[in-house]
């Protein structure tokens, strides 16, 4: 950490997010497996913060990337592949009439907010209080406990509502008439959206003249090749994609209705929106990775497999929990394409960290669960066996043995906390 603040370039990879016995550095990944600097191999369920949906170093993606790199990766004028991949997304995603590429999710969610404000002439943005992360930019960070450096005036422009509760959003529109530019939300996270909620949100924003944005960073390709908007049948005004879009390569995309997206273009008479202008936004080798990933998704090789893998792993983990006598304490639920392992007893963070520690001892890296098409029967079986043994250790704490006796180092910490050390 002497050279890099927090020792990493995304907080979710920080040492405070893992048990002390987890691998500190990973040097290689192949399929569903990774290798640390000491040569230890692990089944990987984190898969690059859910970005690697085909498996590490997938041959089709690697071959496409290498071929593109040999032609150069960044030019003075646009490359044809930029339009090619944009047209792929337009064909696949219901809300996509135009596309703008960037390198990370925060850039495209913030671009969506800027477009919505320009389109409506309104200042406020609303998003669910339950959803953990939309952007590292001020409009979102000012709503969190890690708001140091964000001016109060900026914080006042962000509003929060309860996900799944249409009445709480309706109240915001009543309290701030004619001032909400945009509602941005994930479509689904750990649970399915309540029946009628997404369509109700679509109807409400249209009635109130606000722009609706779906953040599909996690749901894109995982729920459906056309995003969760295809899965649930609700089309927003704009949506944002990243993570699995290029199987771990740095590509994100803002897609949306032409009349909104074109405000960042050249063919209109309205005030110009400085939308996204990044030197590396059209990097050709990363777009080649996206093209190959999208092609495989369209061929039907991705989404169905991810759902099947997740469903089998959920069954294995829940059987392991029951075998350890923890069926009511440790539960693997959520949509099978993105399972969630919950620890329902205190100290929940400590129990989760102990579980991760014991799984790492047994060759499984599982900070969360992101099924890929590289995970097969071998990885599911190994993980289920490791979980049964690891949960026996967790059971000892549930039965009263001190956590400190079994856990090496401190428990993992929440990313969003005001100070580095939790006190009191």
ChimeraX attribute file (.defattr): number of C-alpha atoms within 10 A of each C-alpha:
attribute: neighborCount
match mode: 1-to-1
recipient: residues
	/A:1	9
	/A:2	6
	/A:3	7
	/A:4	8
	/A:5	11
	/A:6	14
	/A:7	15
	/A:8	13
	/A:9	10
	/A:10	10
	/A:11	15
	/A:12	15
	/A:13	18
	/A:14	18
	/A:15	19
	/A:16	18
	/A:17	17
	/A:18	25
	/A:19	26
	/A:20	18
	/A:21	15
	/A:22	21
	/A:23	18
	/A:24	15
	/A:25	12
	/A:26	15
	/A:27	10
	/A:28	14
	/A:29	20
	/A:30	15
	/A:31	21
	/A:32	24
	/A:33	21
	/A:34	22
	/A:35	18
	/A:36	16
	/A:37	12
	/A:38	11
	/A:39	11
	/A:40	11
	/A:41	20
	/A:42	23
	/A:43	26
	/A:44	30
	/A:45	24
	/A:46	18
	/A:47	29
	/A:48	19
	/A:49	18
	/A:50	23
	/A:51	23
	/A:52	28
	/A:53	29
	/A:54	29
	/A:55	24
	/A:56	24
	/A:57	17
	/A:58	18
	/A:59	13
	/A:60	13
	/A:61	25
	/A:62	16
	/A:63	15
	/A:64	18
	/A:65	22
	/A:66	14
	/A:67	13
	/A:68	19
	/A:69	16
	/A:70	9
	/A:71	10
	/A:72	12
	/A:73	16
	/A:74	16
	/A:75	12
	/A:76	6
	/A:77	7
	/A:78	12
	/A:79	14
	/A:80	10
	/A:81	17
	/A:82	19
	/A:83	14
	/A:84	14
	/A:85	21
	/A:86	21
	/A:87	15
	/A:88	17
	/A:89	24
	/A:90	18
	/A:91	13
	/A:92	18
	/A:93	21
	/A:94	22
	/A:95	25
	/A:96	26
	/A:97	21
	/A:98	19
	/A:99	24
	/A:100	22
	/A:101	26
	/A:102	24
	/A:103	21
	/A:104	18
	/A:105	24
	/A:106	20
	/A:107	22
	/A:108	27
	/A:109	28
	/A:110	22
	/A:111	22
	/A:112	30
	/A:113	23
	/A:114	19
	/A:115	24
	/A:116	28
	/A:117	21
	/A:118	19
	/A:119	21
	/A:120	17
	/A:121	13
	/A:122	15
	/A:123	18
	/A:124	22
	/A:125	24
	/A:126	22
	/A:127	22
	/A:128	21
	/A:129	15
	/A:130	13
	/A:131	14
	/A:132	12
	/A:133	14
	/A:134	22
	/A:135	16
	/A:136	14
	/A:137	13
	/A:138	18
	/A:139	22
	/A:140	24
	/A:141	21
	/A:142	22
	/A:143	19
	/A:144	16
	/A:145	11
	/A:146	14
	/A:147	17
	/A:148	11
	/A:149	9
	/A:150	16
	/A:151	12
	/A:152	10
	/A:153	9
	/A:154	15
	/A:155	17
	/A:156	14
	/A:157	17
	/A:158	19
	/A:159	20
	/A:160	16
	/A:161	19
	/A:162	14
	/A:163	21
	/A:164	21
	/A:165	14
	/A:166	16
	/A:167	11
	/A:168	15
	/A:169	23
	/A:170	16
	/A:171	12
	/A:172	16
	/A:173	18
	/A:174	12
	/A:175	11
	/A:176	12
	/A:177	10
	/A:178	16
	/A:179	21
	/A:180	27
	/A:181	25
	/A:182	27
	/A:183	24
	/A:184	22
	/A:185	22
	/A:186	23
	/A:187	23
	/A:188	23
	/A:189	17
	/A:190	15
	/A:191	13
	/A:192	12
	/A:193	15
	/A:194	11
	/A:195	9
	/A:196	12
	/A:197	15
	/A:198	24
	/A:199	14
	/A:200	15
	/A:201	21
	/A:202	20
	/A:203	12
	/A:204	17
	/A:205	21
	/A:206	14
	/A:207	9
	/A:208	16
	/A:209	15
	/A:210	25
	/A:211	25
	/A:212	26
	/A:213	28
	/A:214	27
	/A:215	27
	/A:216	25
	/A:217	26
	/A:218	25
	/A:219	27
	/A:220	24
	/A:221	26
	/A:222	29
	/A:223	25
	/A:224	23
	/A:225	26
	/A:226	23
	/A:227	27
	/A:228	24
	/A:229	23
	/A:230	17
	/A:231	12
	/A:232	17
	/A:233	11
	/A:234	17
	/A:235	21
	/A:236	24
	/A:237	26
	/A:238	29
	/A:239	31
	/A:240	31
	/A:241	26
	/A:242	31
	/A:243	26
	/A:244	29
	/A:245	30
	/A:246	24
	/A:247	28
	/A:248	24
	/A:249	21
	/A:250	23
	/A:251	25
	/A:252	27
	/A:253	25
	/A:254	27
	/A:255	29
	/A:256	26
	/A:257	17
	/A:258	16
	/A:259	13
	/A:260	21
	/A:261	25
	/A:262	20
	/A:263	21
	/A:264	22
	/A:265	13
	/A:266	10
	/A:267	9
	/A:268	11
	/A:269	7
	/A:270	12
	/A:271	10
	/A:272	14
	/A:273	18
	/A:274	12
	/A:275	19
	/A:276	17
	/A:277	12
	/A:278	12
	/A:279	12
	/A:280	16
	/A:281	21
	/A:282	25
	/A:283	25
	/A:284	23
	/A:285	25
	/A:286	25
	/A:287	28
	/A:288	26
	/A:289	28
	/A:290	28
	/A:291	24
	/A:292	21
	/A:293	26
	/A:294	23
	/A:295	16
	/A:296	17
	/A:297	21
	/A:298	17
	/A:299	11
	/A:300	12
	/A:301	15
	/A:302	24
	/A:303	24
	/A:304	16
	/A:305	20
	/A:306	24
	/A:307	22
	/A:308	17
	/A:309	24
	/A:310	25
	/A:311	20
	/A:312	16
	/A:313	25
	/A:314	25
	/A:315	16
	/A:316	21
	/A:317	26
	/A:318	22
	/A:319	19
	/A:320	25
	/A:321	26
	/A:322	17
	/A:323	14
	/A:324	20
	/A:325	14
	/A:326	21
	/A:327	15
	/A:328	12
	/A:329	16
	/A:330	25
	/A:331	20
	/A:332	22
	/A:333	19
	/A:334	19
	/A:335	18
	/A:336	24
	/A:337	24
	/A:338	26
	/A:339	22
	/A:340	20
	/A:341	19
	/A:342	16
	/A:343	19
	/A:344	15
	/A:345	14
	/A:346	12
	/A:347	14
	/A:348	15
	/A:349	16
	/A:350	22
	/A:351	26
	/A:352	22
	/A:353	25
	/A:354	28
	/A:355	25
	/A:356	25
	/A:357	26
	/A:358	25
	/A:359	27
	/A:360	23
	/A:361	15
	/A:362	19
	/A:363	20
	/A:364	25
	/A:365	26
	/A:366	22
	/A:367	25
	/A:368	17
	/A:369	23
	/A:370	27
	/A:371	32
	/A:372	33
	/A:373	20
	/A:374	21
	/A:375	24
	/A:376	17
	/A:377	12
	/A:378	10
	/A:379	20
	/A:380	20
	/A:381	15
	/A:382	15
	/A:383	24
	/A:384	24
	/A:385	16
	/A:386	21
	/A:387	25
	/A:388	21
	/A:389	18
	/A:390	23
	/A:391	25
	/A:392	19
	/A:393	19
	/A:394	26
	/A:395	18
	/A:396	14
	/A:397	20
	/A:398	17
	/A:399	8
	/A:400	8
	/A:401	13
	/A:402	11
	/A:403	18
	/A:404	13
	/A:405	8
	/A:406	15
	/A:407	21
	/A:408	14
	/A:409	13
	/A:410	15
	/A:411	23
	/A:412	20
	/A:413	19
	/A:414	13
	/A:415	15
	/A:416	15
	/A:417	13
	/A:418	12
	/A:419	9
	/A:420	11
	/A:421	8
	/A:422	9
	/A:423	5
	/A:424	3
